[in-house]
Structure formats: structure tokens, C-alpha cells
Amino acid sequence: MMGPLTQRLLAGALYHGRLWAPYFRLRGQRRRPASAVLFTFHRIVDAHTPYLFKGPTVQTPVAWFERLMAGLRRYYDMVSLDQVVQHLESGQPFARDCVAVTFDDGYEDNYRLALPILRRYGIPATVFLATGFIGTGRWLWMDRLEQALLQTCRPHLELEPLGLPGRLPLAGLVRRRQANLRLSAHLKTLAPPALEAALAALEQALAVDPGRYRRTMLTWEEVRALARAGVDIGSHGVSHVILTQMPRDQALAELESSKTRLEAELQRPVRHFAYPNGRAEDFDETLCAAARGLGYRSVSTCIWGRNTPSETDTFALRRIGIGGDLPICLLRVERLLHAGAGEARETA
């Protein structure tokens, strides 16, 4: 197996030496079923976006996103999630390796920054919405934390009000980014009432005014504009709380009420759902069965892997997130597509 340095050297030599086309042709001659790779993104950011970087699939620079879309369009069939699911349901093989693009949560930059690029390259996409945040002026908890850290003038944060020892220095973006990562890891473990209390305590300790936070989520008019532009709209629940961490009746209600709200706003069926967080421990057979019973055609996870008609359950679709240089990204996609079944399911 190639190490990281060898991968970078190989990818750079192939890409910059204009050898990608022959490389892809040679790889395509290997006998194996064609597969679909589902990419997942969240926010798309530009030079005017204030943010604390947490990872390339959490905040994707718009210029890099465009380079990736152009590269994927050049070497793969770019298909809709509907097309992927149709093949998986019927067992009909894919004609060739293909890629589908998805976004989670419902950030306004999906409309403002991503949509023009998707239209430029003729790439279909699905946006999964957490309906409780659309058009409400509310923020997902991780964005509320980020906004507080960006806007505070305090040089440090005392952690005692959050039930943690010590203090975090906040002088400069690097330290605020480190604080964001540490606090996110803690807040992610809290149940909703405790999470809300912790965020309120944090905002008080940082002396920030939530009324001055920047809007991050889509409005319903922007959602309808995405749909008119051909973007498929799916459900990501209501509250974005991990469903297995909720009482079962509330989790089932989120599956249903989010679908009902989206269909009322869009006047069209909503066929696809994506689990909040999406790890293996974040869903179970009961939730899958409930989604099927409500009329969803597919459920997407964040488990790393490809999707093949002979191997993949449409109610446990695998998705990937990749960052770094474009040649490395393309090479990782190729390695996934040509990996053995066990390696293809490994977490990135």
C-alpha cells in the first residue's frame, strides 16, 4: 500500500504530466462492477466568509470546490442521487463509475456560492435540510459556538461555567480555532437541554450578543430557488440532534415532520433523508424501517465507502468527504473505486 508521500508524488506526476486520461483508461480496464461515490459537503466559504476552519468538508473554499467539480466532471459521470438510488433498487449495473454531490444542513452559501458552480458544470446535487433552522434566524449549535468565538473581545474564556477546568486563550484566530475544536468536542456530547444551557453560559462568559450573529442558514425562498434550479431537496431531520440520542418517539417524529414540512413548502415529494452526524452508531434498523415506511427511497450516512448494486442498501448509503490537492482527491476516489470490499468500507 502506498504511503502519503508516494501518493502525493504519483498523483502530482499523473496530473501535472497530463497523464490522467490514460491512467483512468487503464484503471477502467480492470474487471469489476462500476460504482457510485457520493460526496458530502456542508458550508462553501469565500474570502468574505468569517469562519474558524474545522475541516475541508465542514468548510470548503469555493475556489477549491470549483476545481474539484471540474475534475470530477472530466473523469466521471456526474449523476443525481435519484439516479444512484434507481440503479441500486433495480440491481442494474452502472454504465461506468459515477459521482453524486450532496450537501448537509442547509447553509445559505449552498445557494449563493455552490449553485452557480453546479450550474456552470451541469452537475446535479441534493441538499439535505434540517428544517428547524430554515428561515428562522436560528443557528446550528456549532455555528452559534463559532459566531460567539469570532465576535468576542475577551482575551480568554473561563471554562468553569461550562463545567470544565481551566481557561482557553483566545488571542488570535489560531487560538480561537483551537478553542472551537476543543469546545465542539465537549458540546457534541451534551443532550439538547444541557447543550442549550452550555451555549447560553458560554455567550454570557464571552460577552457577545447573539442578535449580531451572521445569518448562516437558507431561507425558504432560497430553498425554493434551489429546487427551481434542479437541486433535489432532502430531509436532515428538524433539530439536527443525533436520532439515536433522542427518545424514540421524538426521533420518529423528526423523520416524519421534516418530510411533511418540506413537501408543504416545495409542493413536491421528498424522497431522500440523511442522518445527522451519520456514523454507524447514529442510526439503527428501527429508524431505517421507519424511513422506509414514511415513503423515503433512500437514507444517506457518513460512513466511508462506495455504492454498488450488488452490495449497497439504499437505506444505508455511504458517503465520503475529501480535502487537499485535487490530484490527491482524484487518486483517493480511484483507490476507493478499485479497492477490495473491506477496504472500500473503511473510515477515511
C-alpha positions as a printed NumPy array, in Angstrom:
array([[  0.   ,   0.   ,   0.   ],
       [  1.312,   3.445,  -0.923],
       [  2.303,   5.869,   1.82 ],
       [  1.116,   9.503,   1.838],
       [  4.307,  10.836,   0.223],
       [  4.199,   8.216,  -2.544],
       [  0.54 ,   9.022,  -3.173],
       [  1.281,  12.738,  -3.472],
       [  4.171,  12.137,  -5.843],
       [  2.177,   9.747,  -8.029],
       [ -0.899,  11.981,  -8.094],
       [  1.156,  15.08 ,  -8.896],
       [  3.101,  13.324, -11.649],
       [ -0.056,  11.977, -13.287],
       [ -1.999,  15.219, -13.   ],
       [  0.645,  17.755, -13.937],
       [  2.153,  15.431, -16.545],
       [ -1.262,  15.284, -18.278],
       [ -1.367,  11.523, -17.809],
       [ -4.707,  11.369, -16.008],
       [ -6.701,  10.39 , -19.105],
       [ -4.548,   7.36 , -19.982],
       [ -4.329,   6.452, -16.283],
       [ -8.111,   6.418, -15.962],
       [ -8.476,   4.375, -19.15 ],
       [ -6.022,   1.765, -17.878],
       [ -7.697,   1.622, -14.476],
       [-11.079,   1.225, -16.15 ],
       [ -9.924,  -1.947, -17.874],
       [ -9.771,  -3.762, -14.548],
       [-12.718,  -6.165, -14.312],
       [-15.058,  -5.001, -11.549],
       [-18.592,  -3.619, -11.282],
       [-18.885,   0.129, -11.728],
       [-19.78 ,   2.009,  -8.538],
       [-21.159,   5.329,  -7.351],
       [-19.304,   7.633,  -4.964],
       [-21.395,  10.136,  -3.006],
       [-19.564,  13.29 ,  -1.942],
       [-20.79 ,  15.206,   1.104],
       [-20.214,  18.9  ,   1.79 ],
       [-21.557,  21.386,   4.332],
       [-20.528,  25.034,   4.04 ],
       [-18.92 ,  26.642,   0.99 ],
       [-16.788,  29.629,   2.023],
       [-15.061,  32.503,   0.245],
       [-12.731,  35.342,   1.158],
       [-15.618,  37.296,   2.683],
       [-16.738,  34.474,   4.992],
       [-15.6  ,  34.734,   8.628],
       [-15.081,  31.22 ,   9.977],
       [-12.866,  29.046,  12.153],
       [-11.601,  26.212,   9.988],
       [-12.63 ,  22.742,  11.23 ],
       [-12.011,  20.608,   8.141],
       [-12.292,  20.584,   4.342],
       [-15.752,  19.003,   4.263],
       [-17.088,  21.275,   7.018],
       [-15.93 ,  24.49 ,   5.33 ],
       [-14.96 ,  24.063,   1.692],
       [-13.236,  27.006,  -0.06 ],
       [-15.248,  27.975,  -3.125],
       [-12.236,  28.021,  -5.489],
       [-11.262,  24.503,  -4.414],
       [-14.869,  23.343,  -4.76 ],
       [-14.929,  24.569,  -8.354],
       [-11.636,  22.825,  -9.185],
       [-12.979,  19.594,  -7.725],
       [-16.26 ,  19.825,  -9.647],
       [-14.358,  20.446, -12.887],
       [-12.034,  17.492, -12.228],
       [-14.842,  15.12 , -11.315],
       [-16.879,  16.204, -14.349],
       [-13.906,  15.456, -16.597],
       [-13.383,  11.862, -15.466],
       [-16.699,  10.557, -14.102],
       [-20.385,  10.519, -14.883],
       [-21.944,  13.165, -12.626],
       [-25.365,  11.857, -11.651],
       [-28.198,  12.703,  -9.298],
       [-28.912,  10.851,  -6.085],
       [-32.168,   9.723,  -7.709],
       [-30.18 ,   8.029, -10.483],
       [-27.911,   6.285,  -7.982],
       [-30.881,   5.006,  -5.988],
       [-32.68 ,   3.82 ,  -9.13 ],
       [-29.696,   1.631, -10.053],
       [-29.357,   0.278,  -6.522],
       [-33.073,  -0.517,  -6.252],
       [-33.214,  -2.293,  -9.609],
       [-29.843,  -4.028,  -9.349],
       [-28.986,  -2.622, -12.776],
       [-25.218,  -2.053, -13.062],
       [-23.865,   1.446, -13.545],
       [-22.586,   2.013, -17.072],
       [-19.37 ,   3.487, -15.625],
       [-18.105,   4.876, -12.371],
       [-20.169,   7.864, -11.283],
       [-20.263,  10.592,  -8.65 ],
       [-23.174,  12.316,  -6.91 ],
       [-22.877,  15.539,  -4.894],
       [-24.723,  16.156,  -1.611],
       [-24.779,  18.928,   0.991],
       [-25.876,  18.593,   4.617],
       [-27.671,  21.026,   6.95 ],
       [-28.912,  23.84 ,   4.692],
       [-26.353,  26.653,   4.627],
       [-27.166,  29.782,   2.639],
       [-23.849,  29.556,   0.808],
       [-25.096,  26.376,  -0.896],
       [-27.371,  28.734,  -2.848],
       [-25.082,  31.77 ,  -3.064],
       [-21.738,  30.096,  -3.845],
       [-22.249,  26.434,  -4.76 ],
       [-25.259,  26.698,  -7.078],
       [-23.543,  28.89 ,  -9.729],
       [-20.697,  26.358,  -9.948],
       [-23.041,  23.378, -10.151],
       [-24.967,  25.083, -12.957],
       [-21.761,  26.045, -14.788],
       [-20.676,  22.414, -14.992],
       [-24.129,  20.885, -15.31 ],
       [-23.783,  18.901, -12.079],
       [-26.889,  17.699, -10.21 ],
       [-26.919,  17.863,  -6.415],
       [-29.005,  17.087,  -3.343],
       [-29.236,  19.399,  -0.332],
       [-30.395,  17.82 ,   2.951],
       [-32.132,  20.364,   5.186],
       [-32.518,  20.486,   8.959],
       [-35.929,  22.134,   8.717],
       [-35.962,  23.655,  12.198],
       [-33.277,  26.133,  11.106],
       [-34.551,  27.141,   7.67 ],
       [-35.947,  30.655,   7.53 ],
       [-35.939,  31.   ,  11.317],
       [-32.821,  33.053,  12.055],
       [-31.613,  30.226,  14.299],
       [-28.153,  28.682,  14.147],
       [-26.932,  25.13 ,  14.426],
       [-25.131,  24.784,  17.734],
       [-21.696,  24.506,  16.106],
       [-22.279,  27.753,  14.19 ],
       [-23.531,  29.501,  17.31 ],
       [-20.319,  28.49 ,  19.079],
       [-18.221,  29.681,  16.146],
       [-20.02 ,  33.031,  15.953],
       [-19.503,  33.642,  19.665],
       [-15.771,  32.915,  19.407],
       [-15.413,  35.137,  16.346],
       [-17.221,  38.097,  17.868],
       [-15.933,  38.131,  21.434],
       [-13.409,  40.719,  22.567],
       [-12.4  ,  38.644,  25.587],
       [ -8.722,  37.518,  25.597],
       [ -9.604,  34.198,  27.218],
       [-12.543,  32.022,  28.23 ],
       [-13.009,  30.719,  31.755],
       [-14.274,  27.138,  31.436],
       [-15.793,  26.783,  34.893],
       [-19.285,  27.921,  33.748],
       [-19.205,  25.006,  31.289],
       [-18.249,  22.513,  33.981],
       [-14.673,  22.203,  32.71 ],
       [-11.38 ,  23.096,  34.39 ],
       [ -9.053,  25.914,  33.394],
       [ -9.289,  28.606,  30.738],
       [ -8.789,  28.869,  26.985],
       [ -6.694,  31.664,  25.456],
       [ -8.493,  33.476,  22.617],
       [ -5.879,  35.924,  21.335],
       [ -5.722,  35.482,  17.559],
       [ -7.558,  33.239,  15.074],
       [ -5.264,  30.263,  15.668],
       [ -6.148,  30.103,  19.357],
       [ -9.829,  30.699,  18.625],
       [ -9.763,  27.843,  16.161],
       [ -8.172,  25.594,  18.799],
       [-10.813,  26.685,  21.306],
       [-13.545,  25.949,  18.768],
       [-12.287,  22.404,  18.259],
       [-11.996,  21.707,  21.99 ],
       [-15.384,  23.184,  22.859],
       [-17.069,  21.436,  19.931],
       [-15.819,  18.06 ,  21.153],
       [-17.33 ,  18.768,  24.585],
       [-20.649,  20.257,  23.431],
       [-21.249,  17.412,  20.988],
       [-21.625,  15.015,  23.928],
       [-24.437,  17.002,  25.606],
       [-28.153,  16.301,  25.406],
       [-30.238,  19.174,  23.942],
       [-31.284,  20.867,  27.248],
       [-27.722,  20.75 ,  28.607],
       [-26.352,  21.908,  25.244],
       [-28.633,  24.955,  25.189],
       [-27.66 ,  25.851,  28.752],
       [-23.955,  25.49 ,  27.949],
       [-24.233,  27.721,  24.871],
       [-26.07 ,  30.401,  26.852],
       [-23.417,  30.263,  29.585],
       [-20.663,  30.475,  27.001],
       [-22.218,  33.523,  25.32 ],
       [-22.553,  35.235,  28.671],
       [-18.943,  34.456,  29.571],
       [-17.771,  35.802,  26.191],
       [-19.998,  38.912,  26.47 ],
       [-21.427,  38.537,  22.963],
       [-24.823,  39.499,  21.568],
       [-26.456,  36.668,  19.533],
       [-28.55 ,  39.335,  17.822],
       [-25.405,  40.366,  15.922],
       [-24.574,  36.907,  14.623],
       [-24.342,  36.497,  10.867],
       [-27.095,  34.539,   9.085],
       [-25.812,  31.138,   8.017],
       [-28.896,  29.118,   7.042],
       [-31.106,  29.174,   3.949],
       [-34.436,  30.96 ,   3.771],
       [-37.449,  29.12 ,   2.367],
       [-37.363,  31.324,  -0.732],
       [-33.739,  30.305,  -1.32 ],
       [-34.723,  26.651,  -0.845],
       [-37.443,  27.052,  -3.472],
       [-34.947,  28.762,  -5.786],
       [-32.581,  25.801,  -5.396],
       [-35.424,  23.436,  -6.238],
       [-36.396,  25.504,  -9.311],
       [-32.766,  25.294, -10.438],
       [-32.958,  21.487, -10.377],
       [-31.355,  20.827,  -6.995],
       [-33.066,  17.964,  -5.172],
       [-34.104,  18.777,  -1.6  ],
       [-33.935,  16.058,   1.035],
       [-34.548,  15.88 ,   4.77 ],
       [-31.913,  16.076,   7.502],
       [-34.414,  15.986,  10.347],
       [-35.717,  19.009,  12.257],
       [-33.388,  19.761,  15.157],
       [-30.148,  18.205,  13.824],
       [-29.928,  16.191,  17.042],
       [-28.466,  12.712,  16.539],
       [-31.554,  10.499,  16.338],
       [-30.222,   7.653,  18.484],
       [-29.615,  10.171,  21.299],
       [-33.307,  11.176,  21.376],
       [-36.341,   9.41 ,  22.825],
       [-37.538,   7.03 ,  20.125],
       [-40.908,   8.732,  19.617],
       [-39.199,  12.103,  19.084],
       [-36.727,  10.608,  16.61 ],
       [-39.538,   9.051,  14.585],
       [-41.434,  12.347,  14.689],
       [-38.402,  14.141,  13.231],
       [-38.331,  11.764,  10.273],
       [-41.993,  12.458,   9.562],
       [-42.403,  16.136,  10.383],
       [-39.34 ,  17.244,   8.41 ],
       [-40.635,  15.422,   5.332],
       [-44.107,  16.898,   5.775],
       [-42.742,  20.448,   6.112],
       [-40.508,  20.146,   3.056],
       [-43.291,  18.751,   0.905],
       [-45.621,  21.546,   2.008],
       [-43.034,  24.228,   1.199],
       [-41.938,  22.728,  -2.13 ],
       [-45.176,  21.126,  -3.327],
       [-43.283,  18.021,  -4.438],
       [-42.354,  14.652,  -2.93 ],
       [-39.28 ,  14.415,  -0.692],
       [-37.582,  11.107,  -1.399],
       [-34.268,  11.154,   0.46 ],
       [-33.111,  11.503,   4.069],
       [-29.638,  11.916,   5.614],
       [-28.885,  11.073,   9.235],
       [-27.475,  13.918,  11.372],
       [-23.813,  13.082,  12.022],
       [-24.318,   9.795,  10.178],
       [-21.875,   7.463,  11.899],
       [-22.725,   3.785,  12.403],
       [-23.829,   4.423,  15.999],
       [-26.134,   7.285,  14.921],
       [-28.839,   5.098,  13.361],
       [-30.351,   1.634,  13.669],
       [-32.74 ,  -0.784,  11.987],
       [-35.81 ,   0.758,  13.595],
       [-35.004,   4.17 ,  12.123],
       [-34.305,   2.637,   8.703],
       [-37.627,   0.798,   8.79 ],
       [-39.441,   3.973,   9.833],
       [-37.881,   5.936,   6.97 ],
       [-38.971,   3.241,   4.534],
       [-42.492,   3.263,   5.941],
       [-42.744,   7.039,   5.573],
       [-42.015,   6.804,   1.857],
       [-38.352,   7.769,   1.723],
       [-36.477,   5.996,  -1.082],
       [-33.041,   6.296,   0.479],
       [-31.151,   7.248,   3.612],
       [-27.577,   8.566,   3.482],
       [-24.959,   8.052,   6.174],
       [-21.463,   9.47 ,   6.613],
       [-19.868,   6.023,   6.577],
       [-16.95 ,   5.96 ,   4.174],
       [-17.377,   3.812,   1.081],
       [-18.638,   3.35 ,  -2.456],
       [-22.11 ,   2.213,  -3.52 ],
       [-22.617,  -0.784,  -5.806],
       [-25.89 ,  -2.502,  -6.814],
       [-24.752,  -5.881,  -5.525],
       [-23.505,  -4.56 ,  -2.162],
       [-25.332,  -1.427,  -1.042],
       [-28.572,  -0.993,   0.894],
       [-30.358,   2.175,  -0.269],
       [-31.238,   2.869,   3.383],
       [-27.568,   2.947,   4.378],
       [-25.86 ,   4.804,   1.529],
       [-22.171,   5.518,   2.051],
       [-20.691,   8.959,   1.501],
       [-17.201,  10.429,   1.53 ],
       [-15.597,  13.762,   2.294],
       [-12.2  ,  14.619,   0.86 ],
       [ -9.886,  17.621,   1.119],
       [ -6.417,  18.526,  -0.086],
       [ -4.937,  18.964,  -3.53 ],
       [ -7.111,  17.985,  -6.484],
       [ -4.712,  15.252,  -7.733],
       [ -4.776,  13.603,  -4.285],
       [ -8.564,  13.799,  -4.18 ],
       [ -8.926,  12.145,  -7.568],
       [ -6.416,   9.454,  -6.626],
       [ -8.302,   8.706,  -3.402],
       [-11.556,   8.362,  -5.335],
       [ -9.861,   5.947,  -7.731],
       [ -8.399,   3.925,  -4.87 ],
       [-11.846,   3.682,  -3.295],
       [-13.46 ,   2.599,  -6.549],
       [-10.851,  -0.092,  -7.135],
       [-10.412,  -1.249,  -3.53 ],
       [-11.478,  -4.607,  -2.213],
       [-14.832,  -4.738,  -0.429],
       [-13.316,  -4.472,   3.054],
       [-11.004,  -1.578,   2.242],
       [-13.809,   0.241,   0.392],
       [-15.789,   0.453,   3.632],
       [-13.006,   1.717,   5.838],
       [-13.451,   5.077,   7.521],
       [-11.381,   7.842,   5.946]])
